[in-house]
Amino acid sequence: MPANEAASHSVRWEALKAEGAVLLTLHGGLNAASTPAAWEALEKELKGAGVSSLEIDASDLAYCDSAGLALLYYLYAGRMTPGATVRMSGLSSELQNLSGSFSIEDFQALRAHEPPRRSFPEEVGAATGAWLRDLREQVEFIGEVTVDLAGSVFRPRRMRWKEVFRVFETAGVNALPIVSLITMLVGMVIAFESAQPLAKLGAQVYVANLLGLVMSRELGPVMAAIMLAGRSGSAFAAELGTMKVNEELDALQTMGLSPIQFLVVQRVMAGILLTPVLTMYAMFAGLLGGVPVLLGLGFPLRMVLQQIQSAVHYGDLAEGLCKSVVFGTIVASVSCLRGLQTGVGPRAVGDSTTRSVVSSILLIILADAVIASVTYTLRK
């Protein structure tokens, strides 16, 4: 019989048939790419062919990975030739040792499985149910954190302040370099982009006013919060998620300790305290990035500082700091919640980290829009 070839051109075989006996000779390599095509072709050729005995010659098999071993095990177990006597020869000693560890469940896991399809109403119902369950967990989490925070305020000894200061250092102080770099570049970009349009109006000096207002009201708190979410919030979620996967949170509950009181409250308190500090630093760094642009446009430093001072008032700083407190609470709480919601499996911690960053940034922008609309109405 002429040699058959899989679609990937990496494995070939010859099946010589004589009165119910089949000699199957394999050539080339069996890997994850070539095995599925070979598996399907061999099933079509051998099943229902009335094979009484099957001899597999693997002496010319140059390469075989776990997918190929699953195919060899499937052939050797007689699943393609029910009732037939199967013998295998020519398999290397390494592959013999590996094949000895296979079971019938292994090849079922390695074969391609098409995921079950659900109808559109089922998809909508499942998504709605998952959203409602998540909303319930969020409400319960907010309640527990609020109660524990209030109790720590009235009884400060309940708070583990050393842990708060540790988180303050790792999430705040260690984040100063990246916050400095990002906000300085943002301030520089704002100054460059606004200088040309304002020059057409003869108001280029008001770039300093614009820079001061934007950094104090919006970009200072928003950039600090986004940096906190991407750098430190993801770390919160990863830490708690790893503890959840390793069953350390279950051990705390077994010892009578609440994971929220023991782990979450400290991170939320640190987020509330450090975000205003990062915001003030981000405001200053943003202004520091825009001032050289204004100096390059020919304005003296004294005029630039006077324009910023005349534009930015205490109310603008208070607005930015109030936003930062809200953003810090959102980032720390959401990150800890996603960490506590970590599932099982090797991808669980990564999924929780991704969800924490995405949810935090989304809620930061949403809260910023709400606060901006409220403050605009109050200023009218």
Rosetta blueprint (number, residue, H / E / L):
1 M L
2 P L
3 A L
4 N E
5 E E
6 A L
7 A L
8 S L
9 H L
10 S L
11 V E
12 R E
13 W E
14 E E
15 A E
16 L E
17 K E
18 A E
19 E L
20 G L
21 A E
22 V E
23 L E
24 L E
25 T E
26 L E
27 H E
28 G E
29 G E
30 L E
31 N L
32 A L
33 A L
34 S L
35 T H
36 P H
37 A H
38 A H
39 W H
40 E H
41 A H
42 L H
43 E H
44 K H
45 E H
46 L H
47 K L
48 G L
49 A L
50 G L
51 V L
52 S L
53 S E
54 L E
55 E E
56 I E
57 D E
58 A E
59 S E
60 D E
61 L E
62 A E
63 Y E
64 C E
65 D L
66 S H
67 A H
68 G H
69 L H
70 A H
71 L H
72 L H
73 Y H
74 Y H
75 L H
76 Y H
77 A L
78 G L
79 R L
80 M L
81 T L
82 P L
83 G L
84 A L
85 T E
86 V E
87 R E
88 M E
89 S E
90 G L
91 L L
92 S L
93 S H
94 E H
95 L H
96 Q H
97 N H
98 L H
99 S H
100 G L
101 S L
102 F L
103 S L
104 I H
105 E H
106 D H
107 F H
108 Q H
109 A H
110 L H
111 R L
112 A L
113 H L
114 E L
115 P L
116 P L
117 R L
118 R L
119 S L
120 F H
121 P H
122 E H
123 E H
124 V H
125 G H
126 A H
127 A H
128 T H
129 G H
130 A H
131 W H
132 L H
133 R H
134 D H
135 L H
136 R H
137 E H
138 Q H
139 V H
140 E H
141 F H
142 I H
143 G H
144 E H
145 V H
146 T H
147 V H
148 D H
149 L H
150 A H
151 G H
152 S H
153 V H
154 F H
155 R L
156 P H
157 R H
158 R H
159 M L
160 R L
161 W H
162 K H
163 E H
164 V H
165 F H
166 R H
167 V H
168 F H
169 E H
170 T H
171 A H
172 G L
173 V H
174 N H
175 A H
176 L H
177 P H
178 I H
179 V H
180 S H
181 L H
182 I H
183 T H
184 M H
185 L H
186 V H
187 G H
188 M H
189 V H
190 I H
191 A H
192 F H
193 E H
194 S H
195 A H
196 Q H
197 P H
198 L H
199 A H
200 K H
201 L L
202 G L
203 A L
204 Q H
205 V H
206 Y H
207 V H
208 A H
209 N H
210 L H
211 L H
212 G H
213 L H
214 V H
215 M H
216 S H
217 R H
218 E H
219 L H
220 G H
221 P H
222 V H
223 M H
224 A H
225 A H
226 I H
227 M H
228 L H
229 A H
230 G H
231 R H
232 S H
233 G H
234 S H
235 A H
236 F H
237 A H
238 A H
239 E H
240 L H
241 G H
242 T H
243 M H
244 K H
245 V H
246 N L
247 E L
248 E H
249 L H
250 D H
251 A H
252 L H
253 Q H
254 T H
255 M L
256 G L
257 L L
258 S L
259 P H
260 I H
261 Q H
262 F H
263 L H
264 V H
265 V H
266 Q H
267 R H
268 V H
269 M H
270 A H
271 G H
272 I H
273 L H
274 L H
275 T H
276 P H
277 V H
278 L H
279 T H
280 M H
281 Y H
282 A H
283 M H
284 F H
285 A H
286 G H
287 L H
288 L H
289 G H
290 G H
291 V H
292 P H
293 V H
294 L H
295 L H
296 G H
297 L L
298 G L
299 F L
300 P L
301 L H
302 R H
303 M H
304 V H
305 L H
306 Q H
307 Q H
308 I H
309 Q H
310 S H
311 A H
312 V L
313 H L
314 Y H
315 G H
316 D H
317 L H
318 A H
319 E H
320 G H
321 L H
322 C H
323 K H
324 S H
325 V H
326 V H
327 F H
328 G H
329 T H
330 I H
331 V H
332 A H
333 S H
334 V H
335 S H
336 C H
337 L H
338 R H
339 G H
340 L H
341 Q L
342 T L
343 G L
344 V L
345 G L
346 P L
347 R L
348 A H
349 V H
350 G H
351 D H
352 S H
353 T H
354 T H
355 R H
356 S H
357 V H
358 V H
359 S H
360 S H
361 I H
362 L H
363 L H
364 I H
365 I H
366 L H
367 A H
368 D H
369 A H
370 V H
371 I H
372 A H
373 S H
374 V H
375 T H
376 Y H
377 T H
378 L H
379 R H
380 K L
